């Protein structure tokens, strides 16, 4: 499955399918338009358009659930994959993500100073969190994609844009 | 967006769109075929087929990224959403999932003894973990869906089904 990543209009960008952008994309990664002339720049009359990062359209959350269920079945591992074990596995992977960020100061969007190897490790640890989250939801019979839509609707009600603009307060701290 | 959930062949099951199955599905939730005769049962010559739980096909991971990006933009919250802050937010939500499982013994697949309210809370906390995971990946420029495919390929190499069948050992513990 190739990552098209919605970036077909940028002539110098590429995604090597690793789930991370390669060195040649470092300009794009940091939100700066690449130096080489691109179709979109020409179309914009010479003005660079800010790069929009998007995920690949596939695989879906359900694809990931199915692939992981097959992986677990083939290995006869369902005997170990009770909800609490999966939760602990997820906690462990979250810890591995945290390890990659520890002992650093704040890190800017796009992780400009990270090496390729650090980026690859992060990509793997975030994937592990995702895989266990999906399997935990499955074993708890939570329809995760639909649950997220519903939670997002709740969040929009709790935090109306007009009321909370530019503020990091918790919803309980706002006075009506 | 309606959840079809791949269960059209089961006459008594329904998903209320809450991301969680309603009481009327409790039999299906626990992997036991519902009492009412269903098309699939008739097709199987009277033998109940085990219920297969699947996620809804939508929204995609990219849909979730985009919706959360819009939510953050509308509130001018990108100023707070640096990678390390998002990681801490995710850790906090993982803690809220853990709280729902603490002080219980092991919990069976499908959470048979949980109340509707506990299920709803779980559905919300798993969603929060997912939302922050997606935004963290976005801000780190990790193409999460593709990264997961790649990590799954690595996992299949690390844990060949023929070698690890029924064993919970870590890959470093296997002798060649």
Boltz contact constraints between the chains, C-beta under 6 A:
constraints:
  - contact:
      token1: [A, 3]
      token2: [B, 143]
      max_distance: 6.0
  - contact:
      token1: [A, 3]
      token2: [B, 146]
      max_distance: 6.0
  - contact:
      token1: [A, 18]
      token2: [B, 150]
      max_distance: 6.0
  - contact:
      token1: [A, 19]
      token2: [B, 143]
      max_distance: 6.0
  - contact:
      token1: [A, 19]
      token2: [B, 146]
      max_distance: 6.0
  - contact:
      token1: [A, 19]
      token2: [B, 147]
      max_distance: 6.0
  - contact:
      token1: [A, 19]
      token2: [B, 150]
      max_distance: 6.0
  - contact:
      token1: [A, 20]
      token2: [B, 142]
      max_distance: 6.0
  - contact:
      token1: [A, 21]
      token2: [B, 141]
      max_distance: 6.0
  - contact:
      token1: [A, 29]
      token2: [B, 141]
      max_distance: 6.0
  - contact:
      token1: [A, 53]
      token2: [B, 141]
      max_distance: 6.0
  - contact:
      token1: [A, 54]
      token2: [B, 62]
      max_distance: 6.0
  - contact:
      token1: [A, 55]
      token2: [B, 61]
      max_distance: 6.0
  - contact:
      token1: [A, 55]
      token2: [B, 62]
      max_distance: 6.0
  - contact:
      token1: [A, 55]
      token2: [B, 65]
      max_distance: 6.0
  - contact:
      token1: [A, 55]
      token2: [B, 143]
      max_distance: 6.0
  - contact:
      token1: [A, 55]
      token2: [B, 144]
      max_distance: 6.0
  - contact:
      token1: [A, 55]
      token2: [B, 145]
      max_distance: 6.0
  - contact:
      token1: [A, 56]
      token2: [B, 143]
      max_distance: 6.0
  - contact:
      token1: [A, 56]
      token2: [B, 145]
      max_distance: 6.0
  - contact:
      token1: [A, 56]
      token2: [B, 146]
      max_distance: 6.0
  - contact:
      token1: [A, 57]
      token2: [B, 62]
      max_distance: 6.0
  - contact:
      token1: [A, 59]
      token2: [B, 145]
      max_distance: 6.0
  - contact:
      token1: [A, 59]
      token2: [B, 149]
      max_distance: 6.0
  - contact:
      token1: [A, 60]
      token2: [B, 60]
      max_distance: 6.0
  - contact:
      token1: [A, 61]
      token2: [B, 55]
      max_distance: 6.0
  - contact:
      token1: [A, 62]
      token2: [B, 54]
      max_distance: 6.0
  - contact:
      token1: [A, 62]
      token2: [B, 55]
      max_distance: 6.0
  - contact:
      token1: [A, 62]
      token2: [B, 57]
      max_distance: 6.0
  - contact:
      token1: [A, 64]
      token2: [B, 148]
      max_distance: 6.0
  - contact:
      token1: [A, 65]
      token2: [B, 55]
      max_distance: 6.0
  - contact:
      token1: [A, 67]
      token2: [B, 152]
      max_distance: 6.0
  - contact:
      token1: [A, 74]
      token2: [B, 161]
      max_distance: 6.0
  - contact:
      token1: [A, 75]
      token2: [B, 161]
      max_distance: 6.0
  - contact:
      token1: [A, 75]
      token2: [B, 164]
      max_distance: 6.0
  - contact:
      token1: [A, 75]
      token2: [B, 165]
      max_distance: 6.0
  - contact:
      token1: [A, 76]
      token2: [B, 165]
      max_distance: 6.0
  - contact:
      token1: [A, 76]
      token2: [B, 166]
      max_distance: 6.0
  - contact:
      token1: [A, 80]
      token2: [B, 168]
      max_distance: 6.0
  - contact:
      token1: [A, 82]
      token2: [B, 106]
      max_distance: 6.0
  - contact:
      token1: [A, 83]
      token2: [B, 107]
      max_distance: 6.0
  - contact:
      token1: [A, 84]
      token2: [B, 101]
      max_distance: 6.0
  - contact:
      token1: [A, 84]
      token2: [B, 106]
      max_distance: 6.0
  - contact:
      token1: [A, 87]
      token2: [B, 101]
      max_distance: 6.0
  - contact:
      token1: [A, 94]
      token2: [B, 94]
      max_distance: 6.0
  - contact:
      token1: [A, 101]
      token2: [B, 84]
      max_distance: 6.0
  - contact:
      token1: [A, 101]
      token2: [B, 87]
      max_distance: 6.0
  - contact:
      token1: [A, 106]
      token2: [B, 82]
      max_distance: 6.0
  - contact:
      token1: [A, 106]
      token2: [B, 84]
      max_distance: 6.0
  - contact:
      token1: [A, 107]
      token2: [B, 83]
      max_distance: 6.0
  - contact:
      token1: [A, 109]
      token2: [B, 139]
      max_distance: 6.0
  - contact:
      token1: [A, 110]
      token2: [B, 141]
      max_distance: 6.0
  - contact:
      token1: [A, 111]
      token2: [B, 140]
      max_distance: 6.0
  - contact:
      token1: [A, 123]
      token2: [B, 142]
      max_distance: 6.0
  - contact:
      token1: [A, 123]
      token2: [B, 147]
      max_distance: 6.0
  - contact:
      token1: [A, 124]
      token2: [B, 151]
      max_distance: 6.0
  - contact:
      token1: [A, 126]
      token2: [B, 137]
      max_distance: 6.0
  - contact:
      token1: [A, 126]
      token2: [B, 142]
      max_distance: 6.0
  - contact:
      token1: [A, 127]
      token2: [B, 147]
      max_distance: 6.0
  - contact:
      token1: [A, 127]
      token2: [B, 148]
      max_distance: 6.0
  - contact:
      token1: [A, 127]
      token2: [B, 151]
      max_distance: 6.0
  - contact:
      token1: [A, 129]
      token2: [B, 133]
      max_distance: 6.0
  - contact:
      token1: [A, 130]
      token2: [B, 148]
      max_distance: 6.0
  - contact:
      token1: [A, 133]
      token2: [B, 129]
      max_distance: 6.0
  - contact:
      token1: [A, 137]
      token2: [B, 126]
      max_distance: 6.0
  - contact:
      token1: [A, 139]
      token2: [B, 109]
      max_distance: 6.0
  - contact:
      token1: [A, 140]
      token2: [B, 111]
      max_distance: 6.0
  - contact:
      token1: [A, 141]
      token2: [B, 21]
      max_distance: 6.0
  - contact:
      token1: [A, 141]
      token2: [B, 29]
      max_distance: 6.0
  - contact:
      token1: [A, 141]
      token2: [B, 53]
      max_distance: 6.0
  - contact:
      token1: [A, 141]
      token2: [B, 110]
      max_distance: 6.0
  - contact:
      token1: [A, 142]
      token2: [B, 20]
      max_distance: 6.0
  - contact:
      token1: [A, 142]
      token2: [B, 123]
      max_distance: 6.0
  - contact:
      token1: [A, 142]
      token2: [B, 126]
      max_distance: 6.0
  - contact:
      token1: [A, 143]
      token2: [B, 3]
      max_distance: 6.0
  - contact:
      token1: [A, 143]
      token2: [B, 19]
      max_distance: 6.0
  - contact:
      token1: [A, 143]
      token2: [B, 55]
      max_distance: 6.0
  - contact:
      token1: [A, 143]
      token2: [B, 56]
      max_distance: 6.0
  - contact:
      token1: [A, 144]
      token2: [B, 55]
      max_distance: 6.0
  - contact:
      token1: [A, 145]
      token2: [B, 55]
      max_distance: 6.0
  - contact:
      token1: [A, 145]
      token2: [B, 56]
      max_distance: 6.0
  - contact:
      token1: [A, 145]
      token2: [B, 59]
      max_distance: 6.0
  - contact:
      token1: [A, 146]
      token2: [B, 3]
      max_distance: 6.0
  - contact:
      token1: [A, 146]
      token2: [B, 19]
      max_distance: 6.0
  - contact:
      token1: [A, 146]
      token2: [B, 56]
      max_distance: 6.0
  - contact:
      token1: [A, 147]
      token2: [B, 19]
      max_distance: 6.0
  - contact:
      token1: [A, 147]
      token2: [B, 123]
      max_distance: 6.0
  - contact:
      token1: [A, 147]
      token2: [B, 127]
      max_distance: 6.0
  - contact:
      token1: [A, 148]
      token2: [B, 64]
      max_distance: 6.0
  - contact:
      token1: [A, 148]
      token2: [B, 127]
      max_distance: 6.0
  - contact:
      token1: [A, 148]
      token2: [B, 130]
      max_distance: 6.0
  - contact:
      token1: [A, 149]
      token2: [B, 59]
      max_distance: 6.0
  - contact:
      token1: [A, 150]
      token2: [B, 19]
      max_distance: 6.0
  - contact:
      token1: [A, 151]
      token2: [B, 124]
      max_distance: 6.0
  - contact:
      token1: [A, 151]
      token2: [B, 127]
      max_distance: 6.0
  - contact:
      token1: [A, 152]
      token2: [B, 67]
      max_distance: 6.0
  - contact:
      token1: [A, 161]
      token2: [B, 74]
      max_distance: 6.0
  - contact:
      token1: [A, 161]
      token2: [B, 75]
      max_distance: 6.0
  - contact:
      token1: [A, 164]
      token2: [B, 75]
      max_distance: 6.0
  - contact:
      token1: [A, 165]
      token2: [B, 75]
      max_distance: 6.0
  - contact:
      token1: [A, 165]
      token2: [B, 76]
      max_distance: 6.0
  - contact:
      token1: [A, 166]
      token2: [B, 76]
      max_distance: 6.0
  - contact:
      token1: [A, 168]
      token2: [B, 80]
      max_distance: 6.0
